[in-house]
Amino acid sequence: MSSGRKRRTHAENPVALTLDRSMWVRISLYLAFAAGIGVMVLRAASDSNFADDPLRGALFGFVLAATAVAIVQANYETVAQRNGRVLLVLGGLVGHLAVVRGISFMVDANDLPGEMKFLLIPFALTPMVHAVLLGRAIGTFSTVYAALLGSLVMPKQDVLLYLTVSLVCGLVAVQSVHRVRKRVQLLRAGVYAGMAALLLSVMFGRIDLMPGMQDHLEGLKLAGLSSMAALGTGIVIALLVSGLLPVLEGTFQLTTDISWLELSDLNHKLLRRLQLEAPGTFHHSLVVASLSEAAAEAVGANAAMCRVSAYFHDIGKLSKPEYFIENQGDGIENPHDSLTPTMSALIIIAHVKDGVDLAVKHKLNPRVIDIIQEHHGDSLVSYFYRRAQEQKKAEMEKVEKGIENPEDLPKIDEKNFRYPGPRPRTRESGIVSLADIVESASRSLKKPTPAKIRALVEDLVDGRVCDGQLNECFLSLRDLAKVKDSFCATLRSMLHTRIDYPKDDERTKGGTKSDLERKTSGGASNGSKTQPVKTQPVPPVSMRQRRAS
């Protein structure tokens, strides 16, 4: 049996997990960030604000870096709890400052116009990366601190202009990539950021589109080159971010909506197998995906992740599809009829471990594997548990009558009828878990009405709450109310009724009722009653008669 064989398991590397959660590693990252900013400001160019007093500039940089660390630790818990994400955020700011300094050196080394020191700066690079990977709040944080820290190393005459342009371009990019699902949206965000930089540079006189009469042609050439630099930098940023995303996602174990959309392709090998070998489970997964996606949108969870995870949540049923009711066609004997309830429950429970095994083998996203493992929690396989109790009750009656030996009574342990867990630990996992049981139970509704659907959803969700299955997934009571409303709305649209269509034999036997009435009444419309008319059989018409007519 599949429940007894060796399976692959899904678990994080304990060394990597320790490093990612270690407070000492986090403190080291904070100190390295503050020290690195101070050193970079200390070694700033000779035309910066602190060229005459570099130590004072380094102190400014250190203090600003310390405030950034304090804000991350106090207000961004999702980032502060993972050292990898701390490295991504703070390292991105250090990298942004290094790029600003590097462009200055490059312009001086290649004897380019001085305006290029400002116009070639990728203002939106770090904010865009952080917004796509970690969300709009972190992107806004990066926008503010990229502007503040960058102003410490800019030439004196460009400090205020840099602050303004950096803030505006960063905010434009962050707002443009909110819930980005297509790579073309990144390009659009880069174009918007470039247009903002171009517009502000013209407004504040950094680019002169109307040069004077003296050397007019050279002035127009410089204005065109400056405009192309400002706009082109935004486009280059978008292309660079698009190329870096897969690398950063793999390095820091993050998944963007772009990647979730790519993973939702139904031509995946496992989904193709599910469609061919377990069509009932495949259809069930599609409906669960629709339910969970709509509910996730209602509560602000990751809807794309819910859809993809719902597609794969039951792939473990590929091991024994015929043991699951949705794959049993009419007239096919149920294999559970010849098994004990304990064995049946063991096979049903095994599909979770089999699913994890297949997911690890095919290298699915770790967050999808977590939902496969958690979507039943440690809930009870109630049908077979009750069946086992009924059998035991029948055996007890035989014992009382002296037909059976009391020692032969089966021992029923509830633990043998519970899934191994763990319980759902994220909002998305909890939503998929609820959508799974709601979809399954909705199939048993006869003549579904809105009231019946609402009662079913309420009972199932409240039952999961009372059983403690949602204690660890951070779904509030308000969230659960929205989830229930979403489930009811989706089920009402899926289980709607239709009118009865007329049968084919009624249309072929002389037309509809109105046609017969019109024929028998002789076309009269005065409301008089019509008498039934006996129809005579029509003799067959030969081909010669047809031609003659």
N, C-alpha and C positions, 0 to 999 in steps of 0.2 A: 504493500500500500504506500501511496505517496507520503502519508503522514509519518512514515518511519524511516524514510531515506534521508541521506545527507543533503542538506540544502545550503545554498549561499546565504549569508546573512549580511545585513546592512548595519554598519556601525562606523562612527568617526574614529580616525586615528587618535588614540589616547594622548600621544605626545603633542600632536598638533592642537588637539582640544585644550590641553593644559596651557600651552603657549598662548592660545587665543583668548583664554579667560584669565590669565595670570595678572594680578594687580601690579606686581613688580615689573613685568614687561610693559604694562601700560604707563607706569610712572617713568620708566626709561624712555619711552617714546615721547612723553610730554617734555621731559628735560632736553632730549636731543632736538626736538622741534624748536623750543625757545632758544637754545644755544645756537642752533643753525641760523635762525633768523637774525640773531644778534651779530654773528660773524659776517653774514652777507651784507648787512647794513654797515658794519665796520669797514668792509672792503669796497664800499660803494665808489662810484666814479667821482672824479675831482670836481664836477660841476653840480653835485647834489647839495641839498640843504645842510648836510653835516660834514662837508668836506673839510672845514676848518676845525671841527671838534668831533672826530669819528667815534670816540668813546661815548659821547653824549648820544649820538645817533644809535649806537649799539644798545644803549640803555633803553631808548625809546622802542626799538625793535623788540627787545626782550620783554618789556612790559606789555606791548600789544600782543605778543605771542602768548603771554601768560593769561591775558583776558580771553583769548581764543580758546585756550585749554579749559579755562573755568566754565565758559559757556557750553562747550561740548560735554563736559562732565556733568553739568547741572541740568541741561535742557534737552539733550539728545541721547536718551537712554539706549535706544537701539544701536547707536554708534558706539557709545562709551563702553558697552558690555562686551564688545568684540574688538580685540586688538587689531585684527586685520582691517576692520573698517576705520579704526582710529588712524592706522597707517595710511589708508587710502585718502582720508580727508586731510590730515596734516601734511602728509607727503605731497599731496597735490598742491597745497599752498606753497610749500618750499619749492616745488618744481616750477610753479608759476613765477615765483620771484626769480628763479634761476633763468627762466626764459627771457624775462624782461631785461636782466643784466646781459644775457648772451646776445640779444638783438642789438644792444648798444655797442658791444664790442664788434659785432659783425659789420654794422654800418660804418664804424670808424676804420675798420681794417680794409674795407672795400671802397672807401672814399665816396660813399653814397650821400645824397642830400641830407642835411641834418633833420629835415622833417620826417625822414623814414624811421628815426629812432622812436618816434611816437606812433606813426601810422602802421608800422609792421607788428605792433604788439598784439598778440592774440587775447584780447580782453575777455572773450567769452569761453575760452578753452576749459579752464578748471571748473567754473560754474556749470557749464553744460555737461561735463563728465559726471560731476557729483549729482546733478539733478536727474540724469537718466538712470544712474546706478542706485542712488540712495533716496531720491525723492526731492520734491520742490523745496522743502524746508532746509535741507542741507545745501541745496544749490543756492538758496538765498544767503545762507551763512557764508558760503564760499565767495559769493559776489562781494559782500561787504568787506571781508578780510583780505581778499585779493586786491581790492582798491586801497585799503588802508596800508597794508604792508608794502605794496608796490610803490606807493607815493613816497616812501622813505628813500628809495634808490633812484628816483627820477630826477632829471635836471630841475633846477629851481623854477625856471619859467614854465615848466610843464606840470607842476604838482597839482594845481587846482583843476586844470584841464583833464589830467589823467584820472583824478578822483571822479569827476563828473562822467566822463566817457566810460570809464570802467564800470561804474555803478549802473548806468543806463543800459549798456550793451549786455552786461551780465544778467540783469533782470529781464531784458527782452528775450535772451536765450533761454533762461529758466522757464519763463512762462510759455515759450513756444514748444518746449519739449515735454510739457506735462502730459503724462500718459501716452507717450510716443509709442506707436505700434508698427510704424513703417520707417525704413531708413530714409525715404524721401522727406519725411518730416524733419530729420536732422539737417538735411540740406536746406530746407526752407528756414529753419531756425538760424543757420549760419548766414543766409542771405539777409534775414531781418537784422541780425546783429551787425553785419557789415554796413547795411544801409543806415542804421542808427549811428555808427561811428562816422560814416561819411557826412551825414547831416550835421552832427554836432561839430565836426571839424570845420565845416564850412561856416556854421553859425559863429564859432568862436575865433575865426580867422586863421586857423591852422592851414586850411586850403584856400587859396585865392583863385576863384574862378573867373575874375575880371582883372587880369594883370594890367599894369600901366602900358603906355605907348612905347616906352623904352624897352627894346628887346621883347616885343609883344609875342612873337612866335615861341621864343624860349619859355616865356611865362606860361603860355597855353600848354606847352609840352609838359612842363613841370606840374601844372594843375591836373592834367590828364593822368600823369603817372601817379600822382598822390591819390587821386580818386580811385584809380584801379587798385592801388595798394590797400586802401581802407576797405573797399568792397571785396577785393580778392582774398584778404586775410580772413574775413568771415566765412567765405566758401571753403577755404583750405582747412579752417578749424572744423567745419562740419565733416569734411572727408576724413580728416585725421581721427575725429571721435568715432566715426563709423567703423574705421579700421581697428581702432584700439579696443572697442567694446568687447569683442570675443575674448581677447587676451585678458582684459581686466576682469571679466566675468569668471573666467576659469581660475585666475589667480586668487581672487578674493571670494570665490564661491557665492556669487551673486547671479541673479537671473533677471533680465529686463523684460518688459512686455514684448519687445521685438523677438527675443528668443522664445518666449512662451507662444507667440503667434506661429513661429516656425515649428515648434514642437506639436502644434495642434493639427498637423497634417495627418489625415486619416489613412494615408498610404504607408504609414509606419508598418514594419514587418509584423509586429505583435498585433496591431489593430487589424491588419489584413487576415491574420490567422483567426482572430476573434470573429471576424465577419463570416468566415467560411466554416469554421469548426463549431462555433457557439453563437449562431445568429441571434438567438434570444437575448443572450448576455450583451451582445454588441448593441442591440436596440435599447436595452435597459441603460447601458452606459451613455448613449446619446441623450436620452431623456434626463438622466441624472446630471449630465453636463449642462443642459439648458436650465434646469431647476437651480443648480448651484451657482451658475454664472449670474442669473438674474438676482438671486438672493445676495450674492457678494457685492453686486453693484448697489443694492439697496443699503447695505451697511458700510460701504466704503472699503471693503476688503479687495484682495487681488482677484478680479474676476477672470482674467486670462489664466492664472494659475489654477483656479477652481475648475475651469473647463478642461484643461489638459489633464489634470489629475483625475477627473471623473472619467475621462476616456480610458485610463489605464487602471482604475481602482480594482477591477475584477478580473484582471488578466490571469490570476491564479486558477480560475475556473477552466482554463484551457487544459489543465491536467486531466480532469474528469468532467467534461461538459454535460454528459448525460445524467449526472447525479443532481443537476440543478433544474428546478421546475420550468424555468423559462425556456430551456432547450429541449424539453420533452414534448414531442408532437402528439397529436391525437392518435390513439390506437397503439401507442408504444407503452410497454409495461414499465412501471416505475421501479427502478432497481432497489429503491429503499424498502420495497415491500418484503424483500427476502433478507433484510438486515435488521439487527437489533437497533434500538434507538441510540445506544451508546456508540455503535460503529457508524451509524448515519451521521451523528453529530461530529464524530471525529473527522469524517470525510469533508463535511461542510466547513468545519473550522480550519482544516488544512489548506483551504484555498488562499488564505491570507499569507501563510508562509510560502506556498508555491508562487504566489504573486511577487513576493519580495525576491525570491530566487530568480524568477524570470527577469525582473526589473534590473537586478544587479548584473545578470548575465548580459543583458542588452544595453547596459550603461545608461539607464534613464537618469533624469535629473534627481539628485538626492532628495529634494523637497517632494517630488512625486512619489518616491519610494516611502518617505515618511507617511504620506497620506494612505498609501496602500496598506501600510502596517497598522495605521491608527483608525481606519474608517469604521471598524466595528468595535474599537475600544476593547473592554473586557466584558462586553454585554453577553447576555444569556441567549443560547439557541433555544428559544422558548417552545417551539413546536415539538421538537424531539424530547425536550425535558418533560413536557406534559404527557407526551406519549409514553415515556418511560414510567412516569408515575401511575398512569392508568394501567399499564401492564403489571406493575407491582401490586396495585390494588386488586386486580383480578387474581393474581397469585395468592394474595392474602386471603381472599375468599375461599380459594381451594384449600389453603392450609387450615382454615377454620372448619372446613367440611371434612378434613382428614385425608384429602386426596393427595396433597403435596407435603413434602418434608420442609419444615421451617428453615433448615440449613441451606436449602436450595434457593431461597429467596434472593433475587438480585439486589446488590447494594447500589444505591443511587447517590452519587456525590455531585453536588451542583457544580463543583470546579471542573468536572469533566465535560460540562455542557457550556462552558464559558470560553470566549475567545481569549487568546493570550495577552492582548493589549500591545502597546500602551494605549491609554485613552488619548483622544485628540488633544494636541498641544498648541495648535494655532487656530486662528479664526477660520482660515480656509479649510483646514482639516475638519473642524466641527461642522461647517456648512455642508461639505461633501457627505459627511456621515449622516446628517439629517436628511439630505436630499435622497440618499440611498434608501433609507427605510420608508420615506414618504412615497417614493416612486413604486417600490415593491408593493406596499400596502394598497396603493390606489388602484392596482389591477384587480383587487377583489371587490371593488365597489360595483353594485348593480344599480343601473339607472342613476348615475351620479348627479347630484344637485349641489348648488353652492353651499347649502347648509350641511349636507353630508360631507363634502370636501373639507369644509372648515372644521367640523367635528373630528374628522380623521386626523387632520394636521395637528390640531390642538392636543389630542390624546397622545399622538406619537412623540411630539416634541416635549410635552410635559413629562411623559414617561421617561425619556432620556435624561431630563433634568433631575427627576426624582431618583434615578438610578446612579446619579453622580457622573455620568459619562461626559458632561460638558464642564466639569469643574476646573479644568486646566487649559481651556482654549480661549479664554479672555472674551467670551461673548456675553455682553451684558443683557439684562432683561429687556432693555429697549431694543437692542440688536435682535434678540429672539423674536420680539413682536414684529419687527420689520421682516425678518426671515419668514415668519408664518404668513404674513400678508403676501409676500412675494410668492411663496409656494402655492397659496390658494389661487392667486391670479394666474399663475402659469398652468396649474392643473385645470382650472376652469377652461382655459383656451385649448388645452390638449384633449380634455374629456367632453367636449361639447357634443350636443346631439344634432342629428340631421333629420330632414323630412324623409318619409318613405317614398321611394320612387316606384312608379307603376311597373308591373311585371311585363316581360316581353310578350307573353301569350295574350294579354289584354289588348296590346297595341296591334297585334297581327290578326286577331279575330274580328275584323270588321271595324276597326278604329275605336275611338274613345266614345264615352257615353254621350257627349254632346253631338258627335257625328251621327250616332244611331237615332237620337231624338229628332235631329233635323231631317233625316231620311224618312222616318216613319210619319212625321207630321206634314210631309209634303211642302216643307218650307214655310208653314204658317207660323205666325208669331203673335196670334191673338189671344194666347193663354188658354185655349181650349184643350181638353184632354185628348190625347191621341190613342187610337186603338192599335193593338199589336197587329202587325202585318206578317203573314206567313210568306217566307221567301222561298222561291222555287229554285231548284238547282240549275245552274247555268250549264248548257251543253258545251262540250269542248269545241273550239273553233279551229278549223283546219288552216293550214298555211295558205291554201289557195283562196279561201274566203277572206283571210286577212289582207292578202294582196289586192283582192277585188275591192275591199272596202277602202 
